[in-house]
């Protein structure tokens, strides 16, 4: 500023430019928020509205003819209830197995004193860049006897090399070598060091991996479409897919589906279409607030790679 307290012209132009930039950012985020929130609000409103109001197009942001019939049908419908509990089983089992394998593989690779460490790193990286594809994976699952079994969604996709690299980088950047040396001097072995010191320090990245795997398993339906054939083993997303598929399928194609399942779904699909979407989103929305405080920290530190 000059003696009169007036900032230089260049500084005034810079401040004006920043103000315009911030205004545009706020406007962009506001529009993006509307684009993202409107489908969610519309889905929730339709789930509480009468079927006739939905068909007439009267629902916009608020329920029309408030009713809970759709949610009552959701919780009374056997296939949806079975799919919901199957998804909880797949999420719990798959997340526990996947996160355990990530920790047991990432921690040894983060130790610089691991013998043949470079070889094992290359071994894991090759599997990330070169994959057999869907057909070889299906043949492998068939040879293991997992096709049609619930174990196919728990064991078949229990390891991610990309996530392992993130966890390994977190261990390398968060646990100093001096801490390991001090623990060894005090008589602490490697196994005890891992469970008593390394694992508690890795809580942020473990929380992030739990969220990644839980959301991926809960929202996934393609793997179930490949490996599950019995309705009793379907996850929630597969049941939801069937309902939405029937709601948008021409009548001549509906004749090709299983008559027993088709008869049950046709009578309720108009009421279930939106309520099932809401019920399917609730578990992950409940899980996220408990992990949110670890999310940024875990991803920021774990994103550093060698």
C-alpha positions as a Python dict, from the first residue, in 0.01 Angstrom:
ca = {
    (1, 'X'): (0, 0, 0),
    (2, 'X'): (106, 360, -55),
    (3, 'X'): (103, 634, 202),
    (4, 'X'): (-270, 697, 152),
    (5, 'X'): (-354, 335, 233),
    (6, 'X'): (-455, 253, -126),
    (7, 'X'): (-319, -81, -258),
    (8, 'X'): (-122, -74, -584),
    (9, 'X'): (-312, -124, -909),
    (10, 'X'): (-158, -468, -967),
    (11, 'X'): (-268, -585, -623),
    (12, 'X'): (-621, -452, -682),
    (13, 'X'): (-643, -640, -1012),
    (14, 'X'): (-520, -958, -842),
    (15, 'X'): (-778, -924, -564),
    (16, 'X'): (-1056, -861, -818),
    (17, 'X'): (-945, -1165, -1018),
    (18, 'X'): (-947, -1382, -704),
    (19, 'X'): (-1295, -1259, -617),
    (20, 'X'): (-1427, -1348, -963),
    (21, 'X'): (-1258, -1689, -947),
    (22, 'X'): (-1407, -1764, -604),
    (23, 'X'): (-1752, -1655, -721),
    (24, 'X'): (-1731, -1884, -1024),
    (25, 'X'): (-1614, -2174, -805),
    (26, 'X'): (-1905, -2122, -566),
    (27, 'X'): (-2149, -2103, -857),
    (28, 'X'): (-2005, -2419, -1012),
    (29, 'X'): (-2023, -2608, -683),
    (30, 'X'): (-2380, -2489, -626),
    (31, 'X'): (-2490, -2611, -969),
    (32, 'X'): (-2302, -2939, -921),
    (33, 'X'): (-2468, -2985, -583),
    (34, 'X'): (-2813, -2940, -739),
    (35, 'X'): (-2731, -3188, -1016),
    (36, 'X'): (-2616, -3445, -759),
    (37, 'X'): (-2883, -3387, -494),
    (38, 'X'): (-3191, -3366, -716),
    (39, 'X'): (-3192, -3737, -819),
    (40, 'X'): (-3145, -3836, -454),
    (41, 'X'): (-3425, -3611, -331),
    (42, 'X'): (-3650, -3721, -616),
    (43, 'X'): (-3588, -4088, -534),
    (44, 'X'): (-3666, -4035, -165),
    (45, 'X'): (-3981, -3837, -251),
    (46, 'X'): (-4105, -4108, -489),
    (47, 'X'): (-4041, -4377, -230),
    (48, 'X'): (-4290, -4207, 3),
    (49, 'X'): (-4544, -4121, -269),
    (50, 'X'): (-4845, -4307, -402),
    (51, 'X'): (-4795, -4508, -721),
    (52, 'X'): (-5058, -4309, -914),
    (53, 'X'): (-4881, -3980, -833),
    (54, 'X'): (-4552, -4119, -963),
    (55, 'X'): (-4713, -4240, -1285),
    (56, 'X'): (-4879, -3901, -1340),
    (57, 'X'): (-4546, -3723, -1289),
    (58, 'X'): (-4672, -3515, -996),
    (59, 'X'): (-4370, -3584, -775),
    (60, 'X'): (-4091, -3326, -790),
    (61, 'X'): (-3907, -3281, -458),
    (62, 'X'): (-4176, -3362, -200),
    (63, 'X'): (-4387, -3676, -156),
    (64, 'X'): (-4737, -3668, -303),
    (65, 'X'): (-4992, -3874, -112),
    (66, 'X'): (-4756, -3965, 170),
    (67, 'X'): (-4749, -4342, 229),
    (68, 'X'): (-4519, -4607, 376),
    (69, 'X'): (-4663, -4895, 176),
    (70, 'X'): (-4350, -4933, -37),
    (71, 'X'): (-4123, -4972, 265),
    (72, 'X'): (-4367, -5215, 424),
    (73, 'X'): (-4353, -5429, 110),
    (74, 'X'): (-3973, -5405, 103),
    (75, 'X'): (-3938, -5551, 451),
    (76, 'X'): (-4215, -5808, 395),
    (77, 'X'): (-4086, -5930, 59),
    (78, 'X'): (-3881, -6245, 116),
    (79, 'X'): (-3638, -6214, -178),
    (80, 'X'): (-3545, -5857, -88),
    (81, 'X'): (-3499, -5946, 276),
    (82, 'X'): (-3279, -6241, 180),
    (83, 'X'): (-3077, -6024, -60),
    (84, 'X'): (-3025, -5760, 208),
    (85, 'X'): (-2888, -6007, 461),
    (86, 'X'): (-2677, -6177, 191),
    (87, 'X'): (-2521, -5840, 110),
    (88, 'X'): (-2444, -5783, 476),
    (89, 'X'): (-2278, -6126, 483),
    (90, 'X'): (-2075, -6056, 169),
    (91, 'X'): (-1971, -5711, 290),
    (92, 'X'): (-1867, -5835, 633),
    (93, 'X'): (-1685, -6146, 516),
    (94, 'X'): (-1530, -5988, 207),
    (95, 'X'): (-1410, -5678, 392),
    (96, 'X'): (-1256, -5874, 680),
    (97, 'X'): (-1073, -6109, 443),
    (98, 'X'): (-963, -5834, 203),
    (99, 'X'): (-834, -5592, 469),
    (100, 'X'): (-656, -5875, 654),
    (101, 'X'): (-474, -5980, 338),
    (102, 'X'): (-385, -5619, 259),
    (103, 'X'): (-225, -5571, 600),
    (104, 'X'): (-43, -5905, 599),
    (105, 'X'): (106, -5837, 254),
    (106, 'X'): (165, -5461, 275),
    (107, 'X'): (350, -5454, 607),
    (108, 'X'): (624, -5705, 513),
    (109, 'X'): (677, -5526, 180),
    (110, 'X'): (716, -5196, 364),
    (111, 'X'): (1008, -5337, 565),
    (112, 'X'): (1339, -5257, 398),
    (113, 'X'): (1503, -5557, 565),
    (114, 'X'): (1271, -5805, 389),
    (115, 'X'): (1475, -6053, 189),
    (116, 'X'): (1407, -6043, -189),
    (117, 'X'): (1178, -5744, -135),
    (118, 'X'): (1215, -5623, -494),
    (119, 'X'): (1114, -5961, -631),
    (120, 'X'): (793, -5973, -427),
    (121, 'X'): (705, -5617, -524),
    (122, 'X'): (745, -5705, -891),
    (123, 'X'): (542, -6021, -836),
    (124, 'X'): (247, -5819, -707),
    (125, 'X'): (280, -5545, -970),
    (126, 'X'): (266, -5794, -1256),
    (127, 'X'): (-74, -5916, -1135),
    (128, 'X'): (-201, -5558, -1136),
    (129, 'X'): (-106, -5483, -1497),
    (130, 'X'): (-168, -5827, -1652),
    (131, 'X'): (-499, -5995, -1582),
    (132, 'X'): (-640, -6311, -1737),
    (133, 'X'): (-986, -6160, -1783),
    (134, 'X'): (-1338, -6272, -1708),
    (135, 'X'): (-1332, -6612, -1880),
    (136, 'X'): (-1010, -6743, -1714),
    (137, 'X'): (-1138, -6617, -1378),
    (138, 'X'): (-1465, -6801, -1432),
    (139, 'X'): (-1281, -7120, -1526),
    (140, 'X'): (-1068, -7089, -1212),
    (141, 'X'): (-1374, -7034, -993),
    (142, 'X'): (-1540, -7334, -1156),
    (143, 'X'): (-1238, -7556, -1092),
    (144, 'X'): (-1239, -7446, -729),
    (145, 'X'): (-1607, -7535, -700),
    (146, 'X'): (-1709, -7183, -604),
    (147, 'X'): (-1956, -7112, -887),
    (148, 'X'): (-2301, -7086, -732),
    (149, 'X'): (-2158, -7058, -381),
    (150, 'X'): (-2161, -6757, -150),
    (151, 'X'): (-1786, -6800, -111),
    (152, 'X'): (-1740, -6687, -471),
    (153, 'X'): (-1804, -6323, -372),
    (154, 'X'): (-1586, -6347, -61),
    (155, 'X'): (-1284, -6548, -176),
    (156, 'X'): (-1285, -6475, -548),
    (157, 'X'): (-1214, -6100, -522),
    (158, 'X'): (-1040, -6067, -188),
    (159, 'X'): (-718, -5892, -291),
    (160, 'X'): (-637, -5565, -466),
    (161, 'X'): (-277, -5489, -558),
    (162, 'X'): (-353, -5119, -594),
    (163, 'X'): (-491, -5100, -240),
    (164, 'X'): (-194, -5300, -115),
    (165, 'X'): (45, -5039, -260),
    (166, 'X'): (-146, -4764, -79),
    (167, 'X'): (-127, -4948, 254),
    (168, 'X'): (242, -5029, 201),
    (169, 'X'): (319, -4663, 134),
    (170, 'X'): (131, -4566, 449),
    (171, 'X'): (343, -4801, 660),
    (172, 'X'): (662, -4664, 503),
    (173, 'X'): (572, -4300, 563),
    (174, 'X'): (408, -4336, 905),
    (175, 'X'): (635, -4580, 1093),
    (176, 'X'): (994, -4455, 1123),
    (177, 'X'): (1279, -4704, 1124),
    (178, 'X'): (1392, -4570, 1461),
    (179, 'X'): (1067, -4685, 1619),
    (180, 'X'): (1126, -5039, 1495),
    (181, 'X'): (1487, -5035, 1615),
    (182, 'X'): (1382, -4912, 1960),
    (183, 'X'): (1119, -5186, 1982),
    (184, 'X'): (1377, -5452, 1890),
    (185, 'X'): (1618, -5321, 2154),
    (186, 'X'): (1341, -5357, 2414),
    (187, 'X'): (1288, -5718, 2308),
    (188, 'X'): (977, -5668, 2095),
    (189, 'X'): (950, -5920, 1811),
    (190, 'X'): (817, -5851, 1463),
    (191, 'X'): (476, -6007, 1521),
    (192, 'X'): (421, -5818, 1846),
    (193, 'X'): (545, -5495, 1684),
    (194, 'X'): (294, -5538, 1402),
    (195, 'X'): (-9, -5595, 1626),
    (196, 'X'): (87, -5364, 1914),
    (197, 'X'): (248, -5069, 1733),
    (198, 'X'): (217, -5079, 1353),
    (199, 'X'): (-149, -5176, 1335),
    (200, 'X'): (-276, -4909, 1579),
    (201, 'X'): (-75, -4645, 1390),
    (202, 'X'): (-236, -4762, 1064),
    (203, 'X'): (-592, -4696, 1184),
    (204, 'X'): (-661, -4420, 923),
    (205, 'X'): (-561, -4629, 622),
    (206, 'X'): (-735, -4937, 762),
    (207, 'X'): (-1056, -4732, 794),
    (208, 'X'): (-1020, -4615, 435),
    (209, 'X'): (-967, -4971, 310),
    (210, 'X'): (-1272, -5088, 504),
    (211, 'X'): (-1479, -4816, 338),
    (212, 'X'): (-1342, -4892, -11),
    (213, 'X'): (-1407, -5265, 15),
    (214, 'X'): (-1744, -5234, 188),
    (215, 'X'): (-1881, -4988, -70),
    (216, 'X'): (-1740, -5190, -360),
    (217, 'X'): (-1892, -5516, -238),
    (218, 'X'): (-2224, -5362, -139),
    (219, 'X'): (-2273, -5182, -473),
    (220, 'X'): (-2141, -5464, -690),
    (221, 'X'): (-2376, -5685, -886),
    (222, 'X'): (-2171, -5795, -1188),
    (223, 'X'): (-1967, -6055, -999),
    (224, 'X'): (-2285, -6194, -849),
    (225, 'X'): (-2438, -6201, -1195),
    (226, 'X'): (-2149, -6419, -1312),
    (227, 'X'): (-2112, -6659, -1023),
    (228, 'X'): (-2449, -6678, -843),
    (229, 'X'): (-2739, -6873, -989),
    (230, 'X'): (-2971, -6947, -695),
    (231, 'X'): (-3209, -6671, -576),
    (232, 'X'): (-3129, -6767, -215),
    (233, 'X'): (-2769, -6649, -268),
    (234, 'X'): (-2846, -6323, -456),
    (235, 'X'): (-2719, -6003, -301),
    (236, 'X'): (-2932, -5692, -262),
    (237, 'X'): (-2808, -5525, -579),
    (238, 'X'): (-2897, -5827, -791),
    (239, 'X'): (-3253, -5822, -657),
    (240, 'X'): (-3271, -5448, -721),
    (241, 'X'): (-3141, -5503, -1074),
    (242, 'X'): (-3411, -5760, -1141),
    (243, 'X'): (-3683, -5524, -1021),
    (244, 'X'): (-3555, -5233, -1231),
    (245, 'X'): (-3500, -5465, -1528),
    (246, 'X'): (-3858, -5588, -1514),
    (247, 'X'): (-3992, -5234, -1474),
    (248, 'X'): (-3825, -5132, -1800),
    (249, 'X'): (-3855, -5453, -2003),
    (250, 'X'): (-4103, -5493, -2292),
    (251, 'X'): (-4380, -5749, -2225),
    (252, 'X'): (-4263, -5985, -2501),
    (253, 'X'): (-3925, -6022, -2330),
    (254, 'X'): (-4071, -6081, -1984),
    (255, 'X'): (-4197, -6419, -2099),
    (256, 'X'): (-3837, -6544, -2108),
    (257, 'X'): (-3783, -6497, -1734),
    (258, 'X'): (-3851, -6737, -1448),
    (259, 'X'): (-4234, -6733, -1410),
    (260, 'X'): (-4229, -6776, -1032),
    (261, 'X'): (-3995, -6484, -969),
    (262, 'X'): (-4164, -6277, -1240),
    (263, 'X'): (-4510, -6317, -1088),
    (264, 'X'): (-4389, -6198, -749),
    (265, 'X'): (-4203, -5899, -887),
    (266, 'X'): (-4461, -5764, -1130),
    (267, 'X'): (-4716, -5712, -853),
    (268, 'X'): (-4484, -5496, -644),
    (269, 'X'): (-4222, -5346, -875),
    (270, 'X'): (-4396, -5009, -919),
    (271, 'X'): (-4404, -4952, -544),
    (272, 'X'): (-4061, -5099, -480),
    (273, 'X'): (-3865, -4925, -754),
    (274, 'X'): (-3767, -4620, -550),
    (275, 'X'): (-3799, -4756, -197),
    (276, 'X'): (-3545, -5029, -271),
    (277, 'X'): (-3295, -4768, -397),
    (278, 'X'): (-3325, -4580, -69),
    (279, 'X'): (-3293, -4892, 144),
    (280, 'X'): (-2989, -5001, -58),
    (281, 'X'): (-2811, -4670, 0),
    (282, 'X'): (-2877, -4641, 373),
    (283, 'X'): (-2612, -4890, 506),
    (284, 'X'): (-2321, -4714, 335),
    (285, 'X'): (-2456, -4374, 439),
    (286, 'X'): (-2462, -4497, 798),
    (287, 'X'): (-2108, -4638, 772),
    (288, 'X'): (-1944, -4330, 617),
    (289, 'X'): (-1975, -4085, 913),
    (290, 'X'): (-1781, -4324, 1137),
    (291, 'X'): (-1492, -4338, 888),
    (292, 'X'): (-1499, -3983, 752),
    (293, 'X'): (-1248, -3845, 1004),
    (294, 'X'): (-989, -4101, 888),
    (295, 'X'): (-1062, -4072, 517),
    (296, 'X'): (-860, -3763, 418),
    (297, 'X'): (-563, -3848, 638),
    (298, 'X'): (-547, -4208, 524),
    (299, 'X'): (-566, -4126, 154),
    (300, 'X'): (-324, -3832, 174),
    (301, 'X'): (-42, -4025, 344),
    (302, 'X'): (-110, -4353, 168),
    (303, 'X'): (-104, -4189, -173),
    (304, 'X'): (275, -4141, -156),
    (305, 'X'): (449, -4414, -353),
    (306, 'X'): (810, -4506, -401),
}
